[in-house]
Amino acid sequence: MASGMQAELNRRLVSQIVSERDVAIDGLRHSLDYDTLRDSYSSSFYLLFVDSSPQLRFERLNAKGKYADFASFEAADSHPVEQRIDSLRINAALVIENDGSLEHLYTIVDETISRFRKEG
């Protein structure tokens, strides 16, 4: 965002998406990301906002060897690029509280996608 290249990155992302297929995009961080996808795919774009507590996110990442301590996790989590993620919550078709297993998250996402398809 600081370099002003986010719009270009979004344009490149959209150009890689095959519209006849289901696509999941992870890592939206700014309203520009949301706006680009909404404007490009209108009624077929749904934002699922996946949330979990900082402590749980740290524990999961720590188990993968990403952060040795909570302080280093907090430093990364409070980086300016991460600061606007919560502003996307209001645009979400569904907010998922990700406090269970990965399998549980997959089940919720699969059920949600199925419901979206039925609704058209």
Secondary structure, DSSP 4 states (H G I P E B T S, - for coil): -TTS-HHHHHHHHHHH--TTS--------SHHHHHHHHHHHGGG---EEEE--HHHHHHHHHHTTS-SSHHHHHHHHTSGGGTTGGGGGGG-SEEEE--S-HHHHHHHHHHHHHHHHHH-
